[in-house]
């Protein structure tokens, strides 16, 4: 997997912070995978190479490598959207391994 780069935004005080939630661009410096208690597992034999899992993933957690989806578990929160949207149903949500 290629390294993800993002500019970190640091506020010196609460006065510099926005009054409401705003998008600050890429959040790839926040490793959110520890939030997960279930994880997507992909059966690549059934995969249609359609890219729908990548398209619907709300995090930078799925990359397409050699036309196949690869889950980056550092960022996957285990939301299950990829499994729900997969037309081939080749993604199943399995209990997280500790």
N, CA, C and O atoms as a GROMACS GRO file, in nm:
protein
  392
    1UNK      N    1   0.082  -0.118   0.000
    1UNK     CA    2   0.000   0.000   0.000
    1UNK      C    3   0.087   0.124   0.000
    1UNK      O    4   0.189   0.130   0.068
    2UNK      N    5   0.046   0.223  -0.076
    2UNK     CA    6   0.124   0.345  -0.078
    2UNK      C    7   0.097   0.428   0.047
    2UNK      O    8  -0.011   0.422   0.105
    3UNK      N    9   0.198   0.504   0.087
    3UNK     CA   10   0.185   0.588   0.206
    3UNK      C   11   0.092   0.705   0.177
    3UNK      O   12   0.104   0.771   0.074
    4UNK      N   13   0.001   0.730   0.271
    4UNK     CA   14  -0.091   0.842   0.257
    4UNK      C   15  -0.032   0.964   0.326
    4UNK      O   16   0.019   0.953   0.438
    5UNK      N   17  -0.037   1.078   0.261
    5UNK     CA   18   0.017   1.200   0.319
    5UNK      C   19  -0.095   1.300   0.336
    5UNK      O   20  -0.182   1.315   0.250
    6UNK      N   21  -0.092   1.370   0.448
    6UNK     CA   22  -0.193   1.471   0.475
    6UNK      C   23  -0.131   1.582   0.557
    6UNK      O   24  -0.042   1.559   0.639
    7UNK      N   25  -0.179   1.702   0.535
    7UNK     CA   26  -0.134   1.816   0.613
    7UNK      C   27  -0.212   1.817   0.743
    7UNK      O   28  -0.335   1.811   0.743
    8UNK      N   29  -0.142   1.825   0.852
    8UNK     CA   30  -0.207   1.828   0.983
    8UNK      C   31  -0.241   1.972   1.018
    8UNK      O   32  -0.158   2.061   1.004
    9UNK      N   33  -0.364   1.994   1.064
    9UNK     CA   34  -0.409   2.128   1.103
    9UNK      C   35  -0.402   2.138   1.254
    9UNK      O   36  -0.460   2.056   1.325
   10UNK      N   37  -0.331   2.238   1.304
   10UNK     CA   38  -0.315   2.256   1.448
   10UNK      C   39  -0.364   2.396   1.484
   10UNK      O   40  -0.324   2.494   1.421
   11UNK      N   41  -0.451   2.404   1.585
   11UNK     CA   42  -0.499   2.533   1.633
   11UNK      C   43  -0.424   2.567   1.761
   11UNK      O   44  -0.408   2.482   1.849
   12UNK      N   45  -0.378   2.690   1.772
   12UNK     CA   46  -0.305   2.733   1.891
   12UNK      C   47  -0.396   2.763   2.009
   12UNK      O   48  -0.353   2.758   2.124
   13UNK      N   49  -0.520   2.793   1.982
   13UNK     CA   50  -0.617   2.817   2.089
   13UNK      C   51  -0.757   2.791   2.035
   13UNK      O   52  -0.776   2.774   1.915
   14UNK      N   53  -0.856   2.787   2.127
   14UNK     CA   54  -0.994   2.765   2.085
   14UNK      C   55  -1.047   2.880   2.001
   14UNK      O   56  -1.143   2.862   1.927
   15UNK      N   57  -0.988   2.998   2.011
   15UNK     CA   58  -1.031   3.114   1.931
   15UNK      C   59  -1.001   3.094   1.782
   15UNK      O   60  -1.069   3.152   1.697
   16UNK      N   61  -0.902   3.014   1.750
   16UNK     CA   62  -0.869   2.987   1.611
   16UNK      C   63  -0.959   2.879   1.549
   16UNK      O   64  -0.967   2.867   1.427
   17UNK      N   65  -1.025   2.803   1.634
   17UNK     CA   66  -1.109   2.694   1.585
   17UNK      C   67  -1.237   2.748   1.523
   17UNK      O   68  -1.289   2.850   1.568
   18UNK      N   69  -1.288   2.681   1.419
   18UNK     CA   70  -1.413   2.726   1.357
   18UNK      C   71  -1.530   2.710   1.454
   18UNK      O   72  -1.525   2.626   1.544
   19UNK      N   73  -1.635   2.791   1.436
   19UNK     CA   74  -1.752   2.786   1.523
   19UNK      C   75  -1.839   2.664   1.497
   19UNK      O   76  -1.922   2.628   1.581
   20UNK      N   77  -1.822   2.602   1.382
   20UNK     CA   78  -1.900   2.485   1.349
   20UNK      C   79  -1.811   2.383   1.281
   20UNK      O   80  -1.700   2.414   1.239
   21UNK      N   81  -1.860   2.263   1.271
   21UNK     CA   82  -1.782   2.156   1.207
   21UNK      C   83  -1.766   2.189   1.059
   21UNK      O   84  -1.863   2.221   0.990
   22UNK      N   85  -1.642   2.180   1.011
   22UNK     CA   86  -1.614   2.201   0.870
   22UNK      C   87  -1.520   2.092   0.823
   22UNK      O   88  -1.449   2.031   0.903
   23UNK      N   89  -1.520   2.069   0.695
   23UNK     CA   90  -1.425   1.975   0.638
   23UNK      C   91  -1.289   2.043   0.631
   23UNK      O   92  -1.277   2.154   0.578
   24UNK      N   93  -1.190   1.976   0.684
   24UNK     CA   94  -1.055   2.032   0.680
   24UNK      C   95  -0.969   1.954   0.582
   24UNK      O   96  -0.846   1.951   0.593
   25UNK      N   97  -1.035   1.892   0.485
   25UNK     CA   98  -0.961   1.817   0.384
   25UNK      C   99  -0.937   1.675   0.429
   25UNK      O  100  -1.015   1.618   0.505
   26UNK      N  101  -0.830   1.618   0.383
   26UNK     CA  102  -0.799   1.479   0.410
   26UNK      C  103  -0.777   1.454   0.558
   26UNK      O  104  -0.710   1.532   0.627
   27UNK      N  105  -0.833   1.347   0.607
   27UNK     CA  106  -0.815   1.308   0.746
   27UNK      C  107  -0.730   1.181   0.756
   27UNK      O  108  -0.744   1.104   0.850
   28UNK      N  109  -0.642   1.161   0.659
   28UNK     CA  110  -0.565   1.037   0.655
   28UNK      C  111  -0.463   1.026   0.768
   28UNK      O  112  -0.404   0.919   0.786
   29UNK      N  113  -0.441   1.132   0.844
   29UNK     CA  114  -0.350   1.120   0.958
   29UNK      C  115  -0.421   1.061   1.080
   29UNK      O  116  -0.355   1.029   1.180
   30UNK      N  117  -0.553   1.046   1.074
   30UNK     CA  118  -0.630   0.986   1.184
   30UNK      C  119  -0.653   0.838   1.155
   30UNK      O  120  -0.736   0.803   1.072
   31UNK      N  121  -0.579   0.753   1.223
   31UNK     CA  122  -0.596   0.609   1.207
   31UNK      C  123  -0.721   0.569   1.285
   31UNK      O  124  -0.720   0.569   1.408
   32UNK      N  125  -0.827   0.534   1.214
   32UNK     CA  126  -0.956   0.508   1.277
   32UNK      C  127  -0.990   0.359   1.286
   32UNK      O  128  -1.099   0.324   1.329
   33UNK      N  129  -0.900   0.274   1.246
   33UNK     CA  130  -0.928   0.131   1.245
   33UNK      C  131  -0.950   0.071   1.383
   33UNK      O  132  -1.017  -0.032   1.394
   34UNK      N  133  -0.896   0.132   1.488
   34UNK     CA  134  -0.913   0.080   1.624
   34UNK      C  135  -1.058   0.091   1.672
   34UNK      O  136  -1.093   0.031   1.774
   35UNK      N  137  -1.141   0.166   1.602
   35UNK     CA  138  -1.282   0.183   1.640
   35UNK      C  139  -1.364   0.059   1.608
   35UNK      O  140  -1.475   0.042   1.659
   36UNK      N  141  -1.312  -0.027   1.525
   36UNK     CA  142  -1.386  -0.136   1.463
   36UNK      C  143  -1.401  -0.256   1.557
   36UNK      O  144  -1.308  -0.289   1.631
   37UNK      N  145  -1.519  -0.323   1.552
   37UNK     CA  146  -1.533  -0.451   1.619
   37UNK      C  147  -1.572  -0.561   1.520
   37UNK      O  148  -1.569  -0.680   1.554
   38UNK      N  149  -1.608  -0.522   1.397
   38UNK     CA  150  -1.624  -0.616   1.287
   38UNK      C  151  -1.545  -0.562   1.168
   38UNK      O  152  -1.523  -0.442   1.156
   39UNK      N  153  -1.504  -0.652   1.081
   39UNK     CA  154  -1.418  -0.612   0.968
   39UNK      C  155  -1.468  -0.674   0.839
   39UNK      O  156  -1.520  -0.786   0.840
   40UNK      N  157  -1.451  -0.603   0.728
   40UNK     CA  158  -1.489  -0.661   0.600
   40UNK      C  159  -1.382  -0.760   0.553
   40UNK      O  160  -1.262  -0.734   0.562
   41UNK      N  161  -1.428  -0.873   0.504
   41UNK     CA  162  -1.338  -0.971   0.444
   41UNK      C  163  -1.391  -0.998   0.304
   41UNK      O  164  -1.509  -1.026   0.286
   42UNK      N  165  -1.302  -0.991   0.206
   42UNK     CA  166  -1.341  -0.998   0.065
   42UNK      C  167  -1.301  -1.132   0.005
   42UNK      O  168  -1.186  -1.174   0.015
   43UNK      N  169  -1.398  -1.198  -0.058
   43UNK     CA  170  -1.372  -1.321  -0.133
   43UNK      C  171  -1.340  -1.276  -0.277
   43UNK      O  172  -1.430  -1.250  -0.356
   44UNK      N  173  -1.212  -1.268  -0.309
   44UNK     CA  174  -1.170  -1.215  -0.439
   44UNK      C  175  -1.210  -1.306  -0.555
   44UNK      O  176  -1.214  -1.261  -0.669
   45UNK      N  177  -1.241  -1.432  -0.527
   45UNK     CA  178  -1.288  -1.522  -0.633
   45UNK      C  179  -1.425  -1.479  -0.684
   45UNK      O  180  -1.456  -1.497  -0.802
   46UNK      N  181  -1.508  -1.423  -0.597
   46UNK     CA  182  -1.643  -1.379  -0.634
   46UNK      C  183  -1.646  -1.234  -0.682
   46UNK      O  184  -1.746  -1.190  -0.740
   47UNK      N  185  -1.540  -1.158  -0.657
   47UNK     CA  186  -1.536  -1.014  -0.685
   47UNK      C  187  -1.557  -0.986  -0.835
   47UNK      O  188  -1.494  -1.050  -0.920
   48UNK      N  189  -1.645  -0.891  -0.864
   48UNK     CA  190  -1.673  -0.852  -1.004
   48UNK      C  191  -1.581  -0.741  -1.055
   48UNK      O  192  -1.588  -0.704  -1.172
   49UNK      N  193  -1.495  -0.690  -0.968
   49UNK     CA  194  -1.404  -0.579  -1.001
   49UNK      C  195  -1.482  -0.452  -1.040
   49UNK      O  196  -1.439  -0.376  -1.126
   50UNK      N  197  -1.596  -0.432  -0.976
   50UNK     CA  198  -1.683  -0.318  -1.013
   50UNK      C  199  -1.642  -0.188  -0.945
   50UNK      O  200  -1.674  -0.080  -0.995
   51UNK      N  201  -1.574  -0.196  -0.831
   51UNK     CA  202  -1.530  -0.076  -0.761
   51UNK      C  203  -1.637  -0.010  -0.675
   51UNK      O  204  -1.614   0.098  -0.621
   52UNK      N  205  -1.753  -0.072  -0.663
   52UNK     CA  206  -1.860  -0.011  -0.584
   52UNK      C  207  -1.821   0.000  -0.436
   52UNK      O  208  -1.854   0.099  -0.371
   53UNK      N  209  -1.751  -0.099  -0.384
   53UNK     CA  210  -1.707  -0.093  -0.243
   53UNK      C  211  -1.617   0.029  -0.222
   53UNK      O  212  -1.630   0.100  -0.122
   54UNK      N  213  -1.527   0.053  -0.316
   54UNK     CA  214  -1.438   0.169  -0.308
   54UNK      C  215  -1.519   0.299  -0.315
   54UNK      O  216  -1.492   0.393  -0.240
   55UNK      N  217  -1.616   0.303  -0.404
   55UNK     CA  218  -1.696   0.424  -0.425
   55UNK      C  219  -1.776   0.460  -0.300
   55UNK      O  220  -1.786   0.578  -0.267
   56UNK      N  221  -1.832   0.363  -0.231
   56UNK     CA  222  -1.920   0.390  -0.117
   56UNK      C  223  -1.847   0.397   0.017
   56UNK      O  224  -1.906   0.441   0.116
   57UNK      N  225  -1.722   0.357   0.023
   57UNK     CA  226  -1.648   0.361   0.149
   57UNK      C  227  -1.633   0.506   0.197
   57UNK      O  228  -1.578   0.589   0.124
   58UNK      N  229  -1.683   0.538   0.318
   58UNK     CA  230  -1.676   0.676   0.365
   58UNK      C  231  -1.539   0.717   0.418
   58UNK      O  232  -1.518   0.834   0.450
   59UNK      N  233  -1.447   0.625   0.426
   59UNK     CA  234  -1.311   0.651   0.473
   59UNK      C  235  -1.212   0.617   0.361
   59UNK      O  236  -1.251   0.557   0.261
   60UNK      N  237  -1.086   0.655   0.377
   60UNK     CA  238  -0.988   0.615   0.275
   60UNK      C  239  -0.941   0.472   0.301
   60UNK      O  240  -0.821   0.445   0.305
   61UNK      N  241  -1.037   0.379   0.318
   61UNK     CA  242  -1.003   0.246   0.365
   61UNK      C  243  -0.998   0.139   0.256
   61UNK      O  244  -0.949   0.030   0.281
   62UNK      N  245  -1.047   0.167   0.138
   62UNK     CA  246  -1.042   0.069   0.030
   62UNK      C  247  -0.967   0.129  -0.087
   62UNK      O  248  -0.998   0.238  -0.134
   63UNK      N  249  -0.868   0.055  -0.133
   63UNK     CA  250  -0.794   0.093  -0.253
   63UNK      C  251  -0.816  -0.015  -0.356
   63UNK      O  252  -0.842  -0.130  -0.323
   64UNK      N  253  -0.806   0.023  -0.483
   64UNK     CA  254  -0.813  -0.074  -0.590
   64UNK      C  255  -0.670  -0.101  -0.636
   64UNK      O  256  -0.600  -0.011  -0.684
   65UNK      N  257  -0.628  -0.225  -0.620
   65UNK     CA  258  -0.492  -0.267  -0.658
   65UNK      C  259  -0.507  -0.381  -0.758
   65UNK      O  260  -0.569  -0.483  -0.728
   66UNK      N  261  -0.451  -0.363  -0.876
   66UNK     CA  262  -0.464  -0.462  -0.984
   66UNK      C  263  -0.611  -0.497  -1.007
   66UNK      O  264  -0.646  -0.614  -1.023
   67UNK      N  265  -0.695  -0.396  -1.010
   67UNK     CA  266  -0.839  -0.407  -1.035
   67UNK      C  267  -0.916  -0.478  -0.924
   67UNK      O  268  -1.033  -0.510  -0.942
   68UNK      N  269  -0.854  -0.502  -0.810
   68UNK     CA  270  -0.921  -0.572  -0.699
   68UNK      C  271  -0.921  -0.481  -0.576
   68UNK      O  272  -0.826  -0.405  -0.555
   69UNK      N  273  -1.026  -0.488  -0.494
   69UNK     CA  274  -1.030  -0.406  -0.372
   69UNK      C  275  -0.938  -0.463  -0.264
   69UNK      O  276  -0.929  -0.584  -0.245
   70UNK      N  277  -0.869  -0.373  -0.195
   70UNK     CA  278  -0.783  -0.408  -0.083
   70UNK      C  279  -0.822  -0.318   0.033
   70UNK      O  280  -0.824  -0.195   0.019
   71UNK      N  281  -0.854  -0.378   0.147
   71UNK     CA  282  -0.895  -0.300   0.263
   71UNK      C  283  -0.772  -0.260   0.344
   71UNK      O  284  -0.687  -0.343   0.375
   72UNK      N  285  -0.764  -0.131   0.376
   72UNK     CA  286  -0.659  -0.080   0.464
   72UNK      C  287  -0.720  -0.076   0.604
   72UNK      O  288  -0.794   0.017   0.637
   73UNK      N  289  -0.688  -0.174   0.686
   73UNK     CA  290  -0.750  -0.186   0.817
   73UNK      C  291  -0.704  -0.079   0.916
   73UNK      O  292  -0.762  -0.067   1.024
   74UNK      N  293  -0.603  -0.001   0.882
   74UNK     CA  294  -0.567   0.114   0.966
   74UNK      C  295  -0.677   0.219   0.965
   74UNK      O  296  -0.691   0.295   1.061
   75UNK      N  297  -0.755   0.224   0.857
   75UNK     CA  298  -0.858   0.326   0.841
   75UNK      C  299  -1.001   0.273   0.844
   75UNK      O  300  -1.094   0.350   0.866
   76UNK      N  301  -1.020   0.145   0.823
   76UNK     CA  302  -1.155   0.088   0.818
   76UNK      C  303  -1.219   0.091   0.956
   76UNK      O  304  -1.162   0.042   1.053
   77UNK      N  305  -1.340   0.151   0.964
   77UNK     CA  306  -1.413   0.160   1.091
   77UNK      C  307  -1.510   0.043   1.109
   77UNK      O  308  -1.570   0.029   1.216
   78UNK      N  309  -1.524  -0.040   1.009
   78UNK     CA  310  -1.615  -0.154   1.019
   78UNK      C  311  -1.761  -0.118   1.004
   78UNK      O  312  -1.847  -0.182   1.063
   79UNK      N  313  -1.789  -0.016   0.927
   79UNK     CA  314  -1.928   0.031   0.913
   79UNK      C  315  -2.015  -0.067   0.833
   79UNK      O  316  -2.136  -0.071   0.852
   80UNK      N  317  -1.954  -0.145   0.743
   80UNK     CA  318  -2.028  -0.245   0.667
   80UNK      C  319  -2.093  -0.194   0.540
   80UNK      O  320  -2.163  -0.269   0.472
   81UNK      N  321  -2.073  -0.068   0.506
   81UNK     CA  322  -2.132  -0.013   0.384
   81UNK      C  323  -2.082  -0.088   0.261
   81UNK      O  324  -2.159  -0.115   0.169
   82UNK      N  325  -1.954  -0.122   0.259
   82UNK     CA  326  -1.898  -0.194   0.144
   82UNK      C  327  -1.969  -0.328   0.125
   82UNK      O  328  -2.004  -0.364   0.012
   83UNK      N  329  -1.991  -0.400   0.234
   83UNK     CA  330  -2.059  -0.530   0.225
   83UNK      C  331  -2.205  -0.514   0.182
   83UNK      O  332  -2.256  -0.594   0.104
   84UNK      N  333  -2.270  -0.412   0.232
   84UNK     CA  334  -2.410  -0.388   0.198
   84UNK      C  335  -2.427  -0.353   0.050
   84UNK      O  336  -2.523  -0.396  -0.013
   85UNK      N  337  -2.334  -0.274  -0.004
   85UNK     CA  338  -2.346  -0.225  -0.142
   85UNK      C  339  -2.290  -0.321  -0.247
   85UNK      O  340  -2.320  -0.306  -0.365
   86UNK      N  341  -2.211  -0.419  -0.206
   86UNK     CA  342  -2.147  -0.511  -0.300
   86UNK      C  343  -2.252  -0.592  -0.376
   86UNK      O  344  -2.327  -0.668  -0.314
   87UNK      N  345  -2.260  -0.578  -0.510
   87UNK     CA  346  -2.361  -0.652  -0.586
   87UNK      C  347  -2.334  -0.803  -0.589
   87UNK      O  348  -2.427  -0.882  -0.605
   88UNK      N  349  -2.209  -0.843  -0.576
   88UNK     CA  350  -2.175  -0.986  -0.578
   88UNK      C  351  -2.182  -1.049  -0.440
   88UNK      O  352  -2.170  -1.171  -0.427
   89UNK      N  353  -2.202  -0.967  -0.338
   89UNK     CA  354  -2.204  -1.014  -0.198
   89UNK      C  355  -2.078  -1.093  -0.165
   89UNK      O  356  -2.084  -1.194  -0.095
   90UNK      N  357  -1.964  -1.045  -0.216
   90UNK     CA  358  -1.837  -1.112  -0.188
   90UNK      C  359  -1.768  -1.054  -0.066
   90UNK      O  360  -1.660  -1.100  -0.028
   91UNK      N  361  -1.829  -0.954  -0.002
   91UNK     CA  362  -1.774  -0.896   0.119
   91UNK      C  363  -1.863  -0.935   0.236
   91UNK      O  364  -1.983  -0.909   0.235
   92UNK      N  365  -1.804  -0.997   0.336
   92UNK     CA  366  -1.878  -1.031   0.458
   92UNK      C  367  -1.812  -0.960   0.576
   92UNK      O  368  -1.691  -0.937   0.578
   93UNK      N  369  -1.895  -0.925   0.672
   93UNK     CA  370  -1.844  -0.859   0.792
   93UNK      C  371  -1.820  -0.969   0.896
   93UNK      O  372  -1.912  -1.039   0.936
   94UNK      N  373  -1.695  -0.981   0.938
   94UNK     CA  374  -1.654  -1.085   1.033
   94UNK      C  375  -1.610  -1.021   1.162
   94UNK      O  376  -1.567  -0.905   1.164
   95UNK      N  377  -1.620  -1.095   1.271
   95UNK     CA  378  -1.577  -1.044   1.400
   95UNK      C  379  -1.429  -1.009   1.395
   95UNK      O  380  -1.348  -1.083   1.339
   96UNK      N  381  -1.396  -0.898   1.454
   96UNK     CA  382  -1.256  -0.851   1.456
   96UNK      C  383  -1.168  -0.949   1.531
   96UNK      O  384  -1.206  -1.002   1.636
   97UNK      N  385  -1.051  -0.974   1.477
   97UNK     CA  386  -0.951  -1.059   1.541
   97UNK      C  387  -0.865  -0.971   1.629
   97UNK      O  388  -0.815  -0.868   1.584
   98UNK      N  389  -0.846  -1.009   1.752
   98UNK     CA  390  -0.762  -0.929   1.844
   98UNK      C  391  -0.626  -0.990   1.856
   98UNK      O  392  -0.541  -0.938   1.928
   0.00000   0.00000   0.00000
